[in-house]
Amino acid sequence: MTKSVAVIQARMSSSRLPGKVLADLAGRPVLAWICRAAAAVPCIHDVVVATSVDASDDPVAAWCAQAGVRCVRGPLDDVLHRFVMAADETGADSVLRLTGDCPFLDPWLAGLVLAVRTQTGCDFATNADIGTWPDGLDAEAISVTALRAADAEATRKAEREHVTPFVTARRARFEARSVPCPIEGLQDHRWTLDTPEDLEYLKAIAAHLPTDRAPHLMEILAVLERNPQIRRSAAPQRNAAYGGVRPDRNMPDPVFERSQQLYARALQTIPTASQTFSKSALQLPKGRAPLFLSHGRGGHVWDADGNEYVDMVCALLSVSIGYCDPVIDAAVRRQMARGISYSLPSLLECELAEKIVETVPCAEAVRFGKNGSDATSAAIRIARAYTGRERVIACGYHGWQDWYIGATSRDKGVPAAVRGLTQMVPYNDLGALEAAFAAHPGAIAALIMEPVTFDSPAPGYFEAVRALTRKHGSVLVFDEVVTGFRLALGGAQEMLGVTPDLACIGKGLGNGLPLAAIAGRKELMREMEDIFYSGTFGGEALSLAAGNAVIDLMRREPVIATLWERGQAIADGIGKRIEAEKLQDTVTLKGYAPWTLLAFRDARGQRKEAIRTLFVREMIAAGVLTLGSNNVCYRHSEADVAWTLDAYDRALGTVARELATGALEDRLGHPAIEPIFQVRKA
């Protein structure tokens, strides 16, 4: 039989509200509320208050003695070890971690978290990691085995102070379960105690709660429903649900031992050890970067070794909102309860298609796919069917299918007859575009282009592009797989005021779920009735539910404005740091604020590949995952921006110092990242 013990961390030395754990709340100390709730948690065998040996916490120990509550005292700043001491003293197999600032703890909910851990045998369970419950009901259950491992190995200050970060960061090693709230929107409530204003708010609620037992979540909600003036007048703002522990600049650089082990294992069965070229080890400094991630939250990710990063890759821009977003994930869970793939179309297809038609300027009809390559290939097939022509002009990156990749350096396996049908032209080069049309008069089915990448269109460029396609009877296709639902709600075409015939959408539309769309004029989209564009999972419901939720969220909240604001703050900070390090001859920041890229040049006798490799390595060492671009998501916080710019301080400073030696590449210590295939030219 598992012995489970509730351990409450409590101290008097709060910076914002000293002595809060013993503050009076409806006639009893806050700590008494929590201990009463902890004792009522099903399957709890004992309750322990873990406080410090510091004299400031003598009142906590005295209260425990008077109330008959077991008390363990340990180091002031090492709460993790205090929990191990409590487990040792009680002989616990499982610990339920509670905090001294949550007086409205719900015994039933805490018991559910505990049961998830003990019944499944996982190492850790929590209701607090994805922010779906009211703030102030937090409970975490952890096996004593995992707790002891953390105590033996954790070295970061935050890991010692907050008990569970060591375990939660290492999900490739410790099995963790989340307990999400089934009622959407409750994360907006905040019932925790940090400030005097919090205390007054909790007092207003407590005056309506039962006095003889711990309150239930639903009772608190009922109080607020019956007394709406309480919440309207006094409810504090919920703490941010995202952002992990800020990396410690004094810590040694991260190690990647488990990543290297997993890489060797993956190579046995997976060519390149990755499903995606741009996510493979070929894109990272050898031995100095993570190769596998275990989980993400908001704008952060954790690697297989437990290292945490602000993520500036964001799954190659497909995570537009944030990892494990409560709003998007709730929509996915709702749909999961109904089914994933059906034998006939679902209503979700109509709903999402209608929203895209309402949002994207060129969209009159829509079909769905799973990857951007599905959408771009569908666009080319439509254009060929509509015009009766075969040739294509491409400007940008458009995926892996034969029609496009055959015109690049990665053309192995593509028939010569196919390779010859696509011609590449540079962005902003009207002369090259005119020459491409002139070389094959009356034969160009489509011009497909990324409307913006890292360069702004020259004045009059798109007016000329639009005129050329009309003159030659060719279909104008905008590849908005990246720019759609990022630069503007309606994509780059909305931002630029240029309407193409067809548009390809993907990435951010699904916030990480596999979803793409081809949209355009009905006249062209009717070709879908005769060409063959069909896939078993084209109407897969989870991704469609996510797409609906993403558009709804973008309409309701300032998602796009935030992408621009955060991205601009990063861009401004990078510009200042490039200037401060006198690296203007070496690196330039290009692109629009929600998606910027550092373009490196050969400088001072050193190859740009080596310079970029050093930069990426140092950014990763400083706690920012990047491939050289800044791919901002909605849940990136101001703190994430600040940490990213701190990492730029380190990375650009190191680049400047190494360039000054005249031997940057010789001193690198590992191979430079070579451009095997450059997706886009900066």
C-alpha positions as CSV (number, residue, x, y, z in Angstrom):
1,M,0.0,0.0,0.0
2,T,1.3,3.4,-1.0
3,K,1.8,5.9,1.9
4,S,0.9,9.4,0.7
5,V,1.8,12.5,2.7
6,A,0.7,16.0,2.1
7,V,3.6,18.4,2.5
8,I,2.9,22.2,2.8
9,Q,5.8,24.6,2.2
10,A,5.3,27.6,4.3
11,R,7.5,30.6,5.4
12,M,7.0,34.0,6.9
13,S,9.5,35.9,4.8
14,S,7.3,36.8,1.7
15,S,8.6,39.8,-0.1
16,R,5.2,41.2,-1.0
17,L,3.2,40.1,2.0
18,P,5.4,39.2,5.0
19,G,3.7,36.7,7.4
20,K,1.0,35.9,4.9
21,V,0.8,32.2,5.9
22,L,-0.4,33.2,9.4
23,A,-2.6,36.1,8.3
24,D,-6.1,36.0,9.5
25,L,-8.7,34.8,7.0
26,A,-12.3,34.7,8.3
27,G,-11.2,34.0,11.9
28,R,-8.4,31.5,11.3
29,P,-4.8,31.7,9.9
30,V,-4.3,31.0,6.2
31,L,-2.1,28.0,7.1
32,A,-5.0,26.5,9.1
33,W,-7.2,26.7,6.0
34,I,-4.6,24.8,4.0
35,C,-3.9,22.2,6.7
36,R,-7.6,21.5,7.1
37,A,-8.0,21.0,3.3
38,A,-4.9,18.8,3.2
39,A,-6.2,16.5,5.9
40,A,-9.4,16.1,4.0
41,V,-7.6,14.9,0.8
42,P,-8.6,11.3,0.1
43,C,-5.8,8.7,0.7
44,I,-3.6,11.2,2.6
45,H,-2.0,9.5,5.6
46,D,-0.3,12.5,7.2
47,V,0.1,16.3,6.8
48,V,3.4,18.0,7.3
49,V,4.3,21.7,7.3
50,A,7.8,22.1,5.8
51,T,9.3,25.4,7.0
52,S,12.8,26.7,7.6
53,V,15.2,26.7,10.6
54,D,15.5,30.5,10.2
55,A,14.3,32.4,13.2
56,S,11.7,34.3,11.1
57,D,9.8,31.0,10.8
58,D,9.6,30.2,14.5
59,P,6.0,31.5,14.5
60,V,5.1,28.8,11.9
61,A,6.7,26.1,14.0
62,A,4.9,27.5,17.1
63,W,1.5,27.5,15.3
64,C,2.1,23.9,14.2
65,A,2.9,22.8,17.7
66,Q,-0.3,24.5,19.1
67,A,-2.5,23.1,16.3
68,G,-1.0,19.5,16.5
69,V,0.3,19.6,13.0
70,R,3.6,17.8,12.2
71,C,6.4,20.3,11.3
72,V,9.7,19.7,9.7
73,R,12.3,22.5,9.6
74,G,15.2,22.7,7.1
75,P,17.3,25.1,5.1
76,L,15.6,28.4,4.3
77,D,16.4,28.4,0.5
78,D,16.4,24.6,0.0
79,V,12.7,23.8,0.0
80,L,13.5,20.6,-2.0
81,H,15.5,19.2,0.8
82,R,12.8,20.1,3.3
83,F,10.4,17.9,1.3
84,V,12.9,15.0,1.4
85,M,13.2,15.5,5.2
86,A,9.4,15.3,5.5
87,A,9.3,12.2,3.4
88,D,12.0,10.6,5.6
89,E,10.3,11.5,8.8
90,T,6.9,10.1,7.7
91,G,8.1,7.1,5.6
92,A,6.2,8.4,2.6
93,D,6.2,6.7,-0.8
94,S,4.3,9.6,-2.4
95,V,4.3,13.3,-1.6
96,L,1.5,15.7,-2.4
97,R,3.2,19.1,-2.7
98,L,1.0,22.1,-1.5
99,T,1.9,25.7,-0.9
100,G,1.2,28.0,2.0
101,D,-0.5,30.6,-0.2
102,C,-3.5,28.6,-1.4
103,P,-6.1,28.8,1.3
104,F,-9.0,27.7,-0.9
105,L,-7.3,24.4,-1.8
106,D,-10.0,21.9,-2.9
107,P,-9.4,18.5,-1.2
108,W,-11.3,16.6,-4.0
109,L,-9.1,18.2,-6.7
110,A,-5.9,17.6,-4.8
111,G,-7.0,14.0,-4.3
112,L,-7.6,13.6,-8.0
113,V,-4.0,14.8,-8.7
114,L,-2.7,12.3,-6.1
115,A,-4.8,9.5,-7.5
116,V,-3.5,10.1,-11.0
117,R,0.1,9.6,-9.7
118,T,-0.6,6.6,-7.5
119,Q,-3.0,4.8,-9.8
120,T,-1.0,5.2,-13.0
121,G,2.4,4.8,-11.4
122,C,3.8,7.9,-13.1
123,D,6.6,9.8,-11.3
124,F,4.8,13.1,-11.2
125,A,1.2,14.5,-11.6
126,T,0.1,18.1,-11.5
127,N,-2.9,20.4,-12.2
128,A,-0.7,23.5,-12.4
129,D,1.5,23.1,-15.4
130,I,-0.8,24.2,-18.2
131,G,-2.9,26.8,-16.4
132,T,-6.5,25.5,-16.8
133,W,-7.7,25.6,-13.2
134,P,-8.1,28.7,-11.0
135,D,-4.8,29.9,-9.7
136,G,-4.7,28.9,-6.0
137,L,-5.8,25.3,-6.4
138,D,-2.4,24.0,-7.3
139,A,-1.4,20.5,-6.3
140,E,1.5,18.4,-7.4
141,A,2.1,14.7,-6.5
142,I,5.5,13.2,-6.8
143,S,7.0,9.8,-6.0
144,V,9.6,9.9,-3.3
145,T,12.0,8.1,-5.7
146,A,11.8,11.0,-8.1
147,L,12.0,13.5,-5.2
148,R,15.2,11.9,-3.9
149,A,16.7,11.9,-7.4
150,A,16.0,15.7,-7.6
151,D,17.5,16.3,-4.2
152,A,20.7,14.4,-5.2
153,E,21.1,16.0,-8.6
154,A,19.5,19.4,-8.7
155,T,22.0,22.3,-8.7
156,R,20.1,25.3,-9.9
157,K,18.8,27.7,-7.3
158,A,15.3,27.6,-8.7
159,E,15.3,23.8,-8.6
160,R,16.0,23.8,-4.9
161,E,13.5,26.6,-4.1
162,H,10.6,25.3,-6.1
163,V,10.9,21.5,-5.4
164,T,9.6,20.1,-8.7
165,P,11.3,21.9,-11.6
166,F,14.1,19.3,-11.8
167,V,11.6,16.5,-12.4
168,T,9.2,18.5,-14.6
169,A,12.0,19.6,-16.9
170,R,13.2,16.0,-17.5
171,R,10.2,14.4,-19.0
172,A,12.3,12.1,-21.1
173,R,13.4,10.6,-17.8
174,F,10.4,11.0,-15.5
175,E,6.9,10.2,-16.6
176,A,4.6,13.2,-15.9
177,R,0.8,13.5,-16.2
178,S,-1.2,16.7,-16.4
179,V,-4.7,17.0,-14.9
180,P,-6.6,19.6,-17.0
181,C,-9.8,21.3,-16.0
182,P,-12.9,20.1,-17.9
183,I,-14.5,23.5,-17.5
184,E,-13.1,26.1,-19.9
185,G,-12.3,29.6,-18.8
186,L,-11.7,28.9,-15.1
187,Q,-8.0,29.8,-15.5
188,D,-9.1,33.4,-15.4
189,H,-9.8,33.1,-11.7
190,R,-7.0,33.9,-9.2
191,W,-7.4,32.8,-5.5
192,T,-3.8,32.7,-4.4
193,L,-2.3,35.0,-1.8
194,D,0.7,37.2,-2.7
195,T,-0.4,40.8,-1.9
196,P,-2.5,42.7,0.5
197,E,-5.1,43.1,-2.3
198,D,-5.2,39.4,-2.7
199,L,-6.0,39.0,1.0
200,E,-8.9,41.5,0.9
201,Y,-10.3,39.7,-2.1
202,L,-10.0,36.3,-0.4
203,K,-11.7,37.7,2.7
204,A,-14.6,38.9,0.6
205,I,-15.1,35.4,-0.7
206,A,-14.4,33.6,2.6
207,A,-17.2,35.5,4.3
208,H,-19.7,33.4,2.2
209,L,-18.0,30.0,2.5
210,P,-18.7,27.2,5.1
211,T,-16.8,27.5,8.3
212,D,-16.7,23.9,9.4
213,R,-14.8,22.3,6.4
214,A,-12.6,23.1,3.4
215,P,-14.6,24.7,0.6
216,H,-15.1,23.1,-2.8
217,L,-14.2,24.7,-6.1
218,M,-17.8,24.8,-7.2
219,E,-18.8,26.5,-3.9
220,I,-16.4,29.3,-4.5
221,L,-17.6,29.8,-8.1
222,A,-21.2,29.9,-6.7
223,V,-20.2,32.6,-4.3
224,L,-18.8,34.7,-7.2
225,E,-21.9,34.0,-9.3
226,R,-24.3,35.1,-6.5
227,N,-22.1,38.1,-5.6
228,P,-20.6,39.4,-8.9
229,Q,-19.7,42.7,-7.3
230,I,-16.9,40.8,-5.4
231,R,-15.1,39.7,-8.5
232,R,-15.7,42.9,-10.5
233,S,-14.4,45.2,-7.8
234,A,-11.6,43.2,-6.2
235,A,-10.4,40.3,-8.4
236,P,-6.7,40.5,-9.0
237,Q,-5.1,39.5,-12.3
238,R,-4.0,36.0,-12.6
239,N,-0.3,35.3,-12.7
240,A,1.1,34.4,-16.1
241,A,0.5,30.8,-16.9
242,Y,3.6,30.5,-19.0
243,G,7.3,30.9,-18.8
244,G,9.5,28.5,-16.9
245,V,12.2,29.2,-14.5
246,R,14.5,32.0,-15.8
247,P,17.8,30.4,-16.7
248,D,20.7,31.1,-14.3
249,R,23.5,32.9,-16.1
250,N,26.0,31.6,-13.5
251,M,25.3,28.0,-14.4
252,P,27.7,26.0,-16.6
253,D,26.7,25.5,-20.2
254,P,24.1,22.7,-20.7
255,V,25.1,19.2,-21.5
256,F,23.4,17.0,-24.1
257,E,24.3,13.5,-23.0
258,R,20.8,12.0,-23.3
259,S,20.3,13.8,-26.7
260,Q,23.4,12.1,-28.0
261,Q,22.3,8.7,-26.8
262,L,18.8,9.2,-28.4
263,Y,20.5,10.3,-31.6
264,A,22.6,7.2,-31.8
265,R,19.5,5.1,-31.1
266,A,17.3,6.9,-33.7
267,L,19.9,6.5,-36.5
268,Q,19.4,2.8,-36.2
269,T,15.8,3.1,-37.6
270,I,15.3,6.6,-38.8
271,P,17.4,8.1,-41.7
272,T,18.8,11.5,-40.5
273,A,17.2,10.7,-37.1
274,S,14.5,13.2,-37.9
275,Q,11.3,13.5,-39.9
276,T,12.0,17.1,-40.9
277,F,15.2,18.3,-42.6
278,S,15.1,21.6,-40.8
279,K,14.9,19.9,-37.4
280,S,17.7,17.5,-38.0
281,A,21.2,17.4,-36.4
282,L,22.5,18.8,-39.7
283,Q,21.2,22.2,-38.7
284,L,22.9,22.3,-35.3
285,P,26.4,22.6,-33.8
286,K,27.7,19.1,-33.4
287,G,27.8,18.0,-29.8
288,R,26.8,21.5,-28.6
289,A,23.0,21.5,-29.1
290,P,19.9,19.5,-28.1
291,L,18.7,17.0,-30.7
292,F,15.5,16.0,-29.0
293,L,12.8,17.9,-27.1
294,S,10.5,16.4,-24.5
295,H,7.8,19.0,-24.0
296,G,6.8,22.6,-24.4
297,R,4.8,25.2,-22.5
298,G,3.9,28.6,-23.8
299,G,7.0,30.0,-25.5
300,H,9.4,27.5,-23.8
301,V,10.7,24.0,-24.6
302,W,12.7,21.5,-22.7
303,D,15.2,19.0,-24.2
304,A,15.8,15.4,-23.4
305,D,18.4,16.3,-20.9
306,G,16.1,18.7,-19.0
307,N,17.5,22.0,-20.3
308,E,15.0,24.7,-20.7
309,Y,14.9,27.2,-23.5
310,V,13.0,30.2,-24.7
311,D,12.0,28.8,-28.1
312,M,12.6,31.0,-31.1
313,V,12.0,28.2,-33.6
314,C,8.4,27.5,-32.5
315,A,8.3,24.3,-34.5
316,L,9.4,26.1,-37.7
317,L,6.7,28.8,-37.1
318,S,3.8,26.3,-36.8
319,V,3.3,27.2,-33.1
320,S,1.7,30.6,-33.5
321,I,-0.1,30.8,-30.2
322,G,2.1,28.7,-27.8
323,Y,2.7,25.2,-26.7
324,C,0.0,23.5,-24.7
325,D,-2.2,26.6,-25.0
326,P,-5.3,26.1,-22.7
327,V,-7.7,27.6,-25.2
328,I,-6.5,25.6,-28.3
329,D,-6.0,22.4,-26.3
330,A,-9.5,22.6,-24.8
331,A,-10.9,22.7,-28.3
332,V,-8.9,19.7,-29.3
333,R,-10.0,17.8,-26.1
334,R,-13.6,18.5,-26.9
335,Q,-13.2,17.1,-30.3
336,M,-11.3,14.1,-29.1
337,A,-14.3,13.1,-27.1
338,R,-16.3,13.1,-30.3
339,G,-13.9,11.4,-32.6
340,I,-10.8,12.0,-34.7
341,S,-11.5,10.8,-38.2
342,Y,-14.9,10.0,-39.6
343,S,-16.3,8.0,-42.5
344,L,-18.0,11.2,-43.9
345,P,-17.1,14.9,-43.8
346,S,-17.7,16.7,-40.5
347,L,-19.3,20.1,-39.8
348,L,-15.8,21.3,-38.7
349,E,-14.8,21.5,-42.4
350,C,-17.6,23.9,-43.2
351,E,-17.0,26.0,-40.1
352,L,-13.3,26.4,-40.8
353,A,-13.7,27.0,-44.5
354,E,-16.2,29.7,-43.8
355,K,-13.8,31.5,-41.3
356,I,-11.0,31.4,-43.9
357,V,-13.3,32.8,-46.6
358,E,-14.3,35.6,-44.1
359,T,-10.6,36.3,-43.2
360,V,-8.4,35.8,-46.2
361,P,-8.9,38.3,-49.1
362,C,-8.6,35.9,-52.0
363,A,-10.5,33.1,-50.4
364,E,-13.9,32.2,-52.0
365,A,-13.5,28.4,-51.6
366,V,-11.2,26.2,-49.5
367,R,-9.8,22.7,-49.3
368,F,-7.7,21.3,-46.5
369,G,-4.5,19.2,-46.3
370,K,-1.9,18.4,-43.7
371,N,1.3,20.1,-44.7
372,G,2.2,23.3,-46.6
373,S,3.5,21.0,-49.4
374,D,0.0,19.6,-49.8
375,A,-1.4,23.1,-50.4
376,T,1.3,24.3,-52.8
377,S,1.2,21.2,-54.8
378,A,-2.6,21.5,-55.0
379,A,-2.3,25.1,-56.2
380,I,0.1,24.0,-59.0
381,R,-2.2,21.2,-60.1
382,I,-5.2,23.6,-60.1
383,A,-3.3,26.1,-62.1
384,R,-2.2,23.5,-64.6
385,A,-5.7,22.2,-65.0
386,Y,-7.2,25.6,-65.3
387,T,-4.7,27.0,-67.9
388,G,-3.9,23.7,-69.7
389,R,-0.2,24.6,-69.3
390,E,2.6,22.8,-67.6
391,R,5.4,25.3,-66.8
392,V,5.7,27.0,-63.4
393,I,7.8,30.0,-62.2
394,A,8.7,29.7,-58.5
395,C,9.9,32.5,-56.2
396,G,10.7,31.2,-52.7
397,Y,10.5,27.9,-50.8
398,H,7.5,25.8,-51.6
399,G,8.0,22.3,-50.0
400,W,9.3,18.9,-50.9
401,Q,7.2,17.7,-53.8
402,D,8.8,16.9,-57.2
403,W,7.4,19.9,-59.1
404,Y,9.3,22.3,-56.8
405,I,12.2,20.5,-55.3
406,G,13.3,19.3,-58.8
407,A,14.3,22.9,-59.5
408,T,16.7,23.1,-56.5
409,S,19.9,21.4,-55.5
410,R,18.0,18.6,-53.7
411,D,16.7,17.2,-57.0
412,K,17.9,13.6,-56.6
413,G,15.1,11.2,-57.5
414,V,13.1,13.7,-59.5
415,P,12.7,12.8,-63.2
416,A,14.4,15.2,-65.6
417,A,11.1,15.9,-67.4
418,V,9.7,17.2,-64.2
419,R,12.8,19.2,-63.2
420,G,12.6,21.1,-66.5
421,L,9.1,22.4,-65.9
422,T,9.9,24.7,-63.0
423,Q,12.1,27.8,-63.2
424,M,13.3,29.7,-60.1
425,V,13.4,33.5,-60.1
426,P,14.8,35.8,-57.3
427,Y,12.4,38.0,-55.2
428,N,12.2,41.6,-56.2
429,D,13.8,41.0,-59.6
430,L,11.3,42.0,-62.2
431,G,13.8,41.6,-65.0
432,A,14.3,38.0,-64.2
433,L,10.5,37.5,-63.9
434,E,9.9,39.1,-67.3
435,A,12.6,37.0,-68.8
436,A,11.1,33.8,-67.4
437,F,7.7,34.6,-69.0
438,A,9.4,35.6,-72.2
439,A,11.4,32.4,-72.4
440,H,8.2,30.3,-72.6
441,P,5.4,32.5,-74.1
442,G,1.9,31.1,-73.5
443,A,3.3,28.2,-71.5
444,I,3.4,29.4,-67.9
445,A,0.6,27.9,-65.8
446,A,1.4,29.7,-62.6
447,L,3.7,32.1,-60.7
448,I,4.0,30.8,-57.2
449,M,5.8,33.0,-54.7
450,E,6.2,33.8,-51.0
451,P,4.8,37.3,-50.9
452,V,7.4,38.3,-48.3
453,T,10.3,36.6,-46.7
454,F,13.1,38.6,-45.3
455,D,13.1,41.4,-47.8
456,S,10.4,44.1,-48.4
457,P,8.9,44.4,-51.9
458,A,10.3,47.2,-53.9
459,P,7.9,50.0,-54.8
460,G,5.6,48.9,-57.5
461,Y,6.9,45.3,-57.4
462,F,3.6,43.6,-56.8
463,E,1.6,45.9,-59.2
464,A,4.0,44.7,-61.9
465,V,3.8,41.1,-60.8
466,R,0.0,41.2,-60.9
467,A,0.1,42.9,-64.3
468,L,2.5,40.3,-65.7
469,T,0.5,37.3,-64.6
470,R,-2.7,38.8,-66.1
471,K,-0.8,39.7,-69.3
472,H,0.4,36.1,-69.8
473,G,-2.8,34.5,-68.5
474,S,-1.0,32.8,-65.6
475,V,-2.4,32.0,-62.2
476,L,-0.8,34.1,-59.3
477,V,-0.3,31.9,-56.3
478,F,0.8,33.3,-52.9
479,D,2.5,30.7,-50.7
480,E,1.4,32.0,-47.3
481,V,2.3,28.9,-45.4
482,V,4.5,31.0,-43.1
483,T,3.0,34.5,-43.5
484,G,-0.7,33.5,-43.2
485,F,-2.1,34.2,-39.8
486,R,1.2,35.8,-38.8
487,L,1.9,39.1,-40.5
488,A,-1.9,39.8,-40.5
489,L,-5.0,37.9,-39.8
490,G,-5.5,37.7,-43.6
491,G,-1.9,37.1,-44.3
492,A,0.6,39.1,-46.3
493,Q,-2.0,39.7,-49.0
494,E,-4.0,41.7,-46.4
495,M,-0.9,43.6,-45.3
496,L,0.3,44.3,-48.8
497,G,-3.1,45.0,-50.3
498,V,-2.5,42.6,-53.2
499,T,-5.0,39.8,-53.9
500,P,-3.7,36.6,-55.6
501,D,-5.7,34.1,-57.4
502,L,-4.9,31.3,-55.0
503,A,-3.3,31.2,-51.6
504,C,-1.6,28.4,-49.7
505,I,-2.0,28.5,-45.9
506,G,-0.5,26.3,-43.2
507,K,1.8,26.3,-40.1
508,G,0.3,28.8,-37.7
509,L,-3.3,28.0,-38.6
510,G,-3.2,24.8,-36.5
511,N,-0.9,26.0,-33.7
512,G,1.3,22.9,-34.1
513,L,-1.4,20.5,-35.4
514,P,-1.0,19.2,-39.0
515,L,-3.2,21.5,-41.0
516,A,-2.9,23.3,-44.3
517,A,-5.4,24.9,-46.7
518,I,-5.6,25.9,-50.3
519,A,-7.9,28.8,-50.9
520,G,-8.8,31.1,-53.8
521,R,-11.3,32.2,-56.4
522,K,-14.2,29.9,-57.0
523,E,-13.5,29.8,-60.7
524,L,-10.2,28.1,-60.1
525,M,-11.2,26.1,-57.0
526,R,-13.9,24.4,-59.1
527,E,-11.0,22.5,-60.8
528,M,-11.0,20.5,-57.5
529,E,-14.0,18.7,-58.9
530,D,-12.0,17.2,-61.7
531,I,-8.4,17.0,-60.6
532,F,-7.5,14.4,-57.9
533,Y,-6.7,16.0,-54.6
534,S,-7.7,13.6,-51.9
535,G,-6.3,12.2,-48.7
536,T,-7.6,10.0,-45.9
537,F,-6.8,12.6,-43.3
538,G,-7.7,15.7,-45.1
539,G,-10.7,16.1,-42.9
540,E,-9.1,14.9,-39.7
541,A,-11.1,16.6,-36.9
542,L,-8.6,17.4,-34.2
543,S,-6.6,19.7,-36.5
544,L,-9.7,21.3,-37.9
545,A,-10.9,22.0,-34.3
546,A,-7.6,23.6,-33.5
547,G,-7.8,25.7,-36.7
548,N,-11.3,27.0,-35.7
549,A,-10.0,27.8,-32.2
550,V,-6.9,29.6,-33.5
551,I,-8.9,31.9,-35.8
552,D,-11.5,32.6,-33.0
553,L,-8.6,33.4,-30.6
554,M,-7.0,35.7,-33.1
555,R,-10.2,37.5,-33.7
556,R,-10.9,37.9,-29.9
557,E,-7.4,38.7,-28.6
558,P,-4.5,40.9,-29.9
559,V,-2.6,37.9,-31.2
560,I,-1.2,39.5,-34.4
561,A,-0.5,42.9,-32.7
562,T,1.4,41.0,-29.9
563,L,3.5,39.1,-32.5
564,W,4.5,42.4,-34.0
565,E,5.1,44.1,-30.6
566,R,7.3,41.3,-29.2
567,G,9.1,40.8,-32.5
568,Q,9.8,44.5,-32.8
569,A,11.2,44.6,-29.3
570,I,13.6,41.8,-30.1
571,A,14.5,43.4,-33.4
572,D,15.3,46.8,-31.8
573,G,17.4,45.1,-29.1
574,I,19.3,43.1,-31.7
575,G,20.1,46.2,-33.7
576,K,21.5,47.9,-30.7
577,R,23.7,44.9,-29.8
578,I,25.0,44.6,-33.4
579,E,26.0,48.2,-33.3
580,A,27.5,48.0,-29.8
581,E,29.7,45.0,-30.8
582,K,30.6,46.7,-34.1
583,L,29.4,43.8,-36.1
584,Q,27.6,45.7,-38.9
585,D,30.0,44.2,-41.4
586,T,29.3,40.7,-40.2
587,V,25.5,40.3,-39.6
588,T,22.3,42.0,-40.6
589,L,18.8,41.5,-39.2
590,K,16.3,41.1,-41.9
591,G,12.5,40.5,-42.2
592,Y,9.3,41.6,-40.6
593,A,9.0,41.8,-36.8
594,P,7.0,38.5,-36.3
595,W,9.7,36.6,-38.3
596,T,13.2,38.0,-38.5
597,L,16.5,36.4,-39.5
598,L,20.2,37.1,-38.9
599,A,22.0,37.1,-42.2
600,F,25.7,36.5,-41.7
601,R,28.5,37.4,-44.1
602,D,32.1,36.4,-44.5
603,A,34.0,38.9,-42.4
604,R,37.6,39.5,-41.2
605,G,38.9,36.4,-42.9
606,Q,36.3,34.1,-41.4
607,R,33.6,32.1,-43.2
608,K,30.0,33.1,-42.5
609,E,29.1,29.4,-41.9
610,A,31.6,29.3,-38.9
611,I,30.4,32.7,-37.6
612,R,26.7,31.5,-37.7
613,T,27.6,28.2,-36.0
614,L,29.3,30.0,-33.2
615,F,26.3,32.3,-32.8
616,V,23.8,29.5,-32.7
617,R,25.9,27.6,-30.2
618,E,26.2,30.5,-27.8
619,M,22.5,31.3,-28.0
620,I,21.6,27.7,-27.1
621,A,24.2,27.8,-24.3
622,A,22.4,30.9,-23.0
623,G,19.0,29.3,-23.0
624,V,17.5,30.3,-26.3
625,L,16.7,27.7,-29.0
626,T,17.3,29.2,-32.4
627,L,18.4,28.3,-35.9
628,G,19.3,32.0,-36.6
629,S,15.8,33.4,-36.8
630,N,13.3,34.9,-34.3
631,N,10.0,33.1,-34.7
632,V,7.7,34.8,-32.2
633,C,4.6,33.2,-30.7
634,Y,1.7,34.8,-28.9
635,R,2.7,33.4,-25.5
636,H,6.2,34.7,-25.6
637,S,6.3,37.1,-22.6
638,E,8.1,40.3,-22.0
639,A,10.4,38.3,-19.7
640,D,11.1,35.9,-22.7
641,V,12.0,38.9,-24.8
642,A,14.4,40.1,-22.1
643,W,16.0,36.8,-21.8
644,T,16.4,36.4,-25.5
645,L,18.2,39.8,-25.7
646,D,20.4,38.7,-22.8
647,A,21.3,35.7,-24.9
648,Y,22.1,38.0,-27.8
649,D,24.5,39.9,-25.5
650,R,26.4,36.7,-24.9
651,A,26.3,35.3,-28.4
652,L,27.2,38.5,-30.3
653,G,29.8,39.4,-27.7
654,T,31.4,36.0,-28.2
655,V,31.3,36.4,-32.0
656,A,33.0,39.8,-31.7
657,R,35.7,38.5,-29.5
658,E,36.4,35.5,-31.6
659,L,36.5,37.5,-34.8
660,A,39.1,39.7,-33.1
661,T,41.4,36.7,-32.7
662,G,41.5,36.1,-36.5
663,A,41.0,32.4,-35.9
664,L,37.3,32.0,-35.1
665,E,36.8,28.8,-37.1
666,D,40.0,27.2,-35.9
667,R,39.0,27.9,-32.3
668,L,35.4,26.7,-32.8
669,G,36.2,23.2,-31.5
670,H,33.6,21.4,-33.7
671,P,32.6,21.5,-37.4
672,A,30.8,24.5,-38.8
673,I,27.2,24.0,-39.9
674,E,27.4,23.7,-43.7
675,P,24.5,24.8,-45.9
676,I,23.6,21.4,-47.4
677,F,20.3,22.9,-48.6
678,Q,19.3,26.5,-48.1
679,V,15.6,26.8,-47.9
680,R,15.6,30.6,-48.3
681,K,18.3,33.0,-49.2
682,A,18.7,35.8,-46.7
